[in-house]
Amino acid sequence: GMMRYDISYYFRSDGTYCDGLGKTDWQTRVSGTYSIKGDKVVLSYGEDKTRTITILKDGDLFSSPYRLFKLNTVSNVPIISLKYTGASSMGGIGTEMVYTGVVNHDYITFDGKKNFTHSGFGNSVIAGENVGGGSSSSYKGDGSYTVKNGVLSLKYNDGKELTKSFFFRSGKIPMALINGRIYYEMENTNKNNATTTENNNVAAATKPLNGAEVLKKSNLAHGGKNLDNIKTLQLQTTTGDAEVTIFMDVINQK
């Protein structure tokens, strides 16, 4: 299937780390240990498994093909609107399984004064030889929040309360890691407000999609036989002030 993967690591001062920031026990969960050797971070996990990540000059991390951005714990969030878009699918063409796909969008705005608004919607699709259909849902709410030591506590005006892990990065391309998902800044956000930074201990990246998977899902949705002849694929998107162009070699999957 086709999915978006957000990769994140929470490094603790005791030499342990957690890569499950969407879990309720992320503060104590231990995924493995790490050590720093020069400009390298060596992760140790499982049974004698290791992974080496390069520390860049600006403090970000690099593990081919991903750049992991350093995020911070904060005591306040500036005026900013953030968005997350995720998709997952399984089955469909060539799998002898019914195709199922889900897309969800989540938006949260902070007013810089400990208040927030939260909204989103999702769509699901089921398609097969003798079955087909889908559904959609949406939600909206607002309230007040507190944030401390990487914990965001949301108190909605309808009485609901939620707690999420939260890390933030300001600068040219502001972003937040909320419950292990990367949220990027929406356009037209006021950028003249600063956050209060406490420490730097989280790195996160979004895993790119496989080019062949993108085309297979397009074929399934649109029945386009000519898509099978495409050898390269170019994707263009804008994140904050940066324009990103991705070139995919579909044949060699790179």
Disulfide bonds with the S-S distance in Angstrom:
none
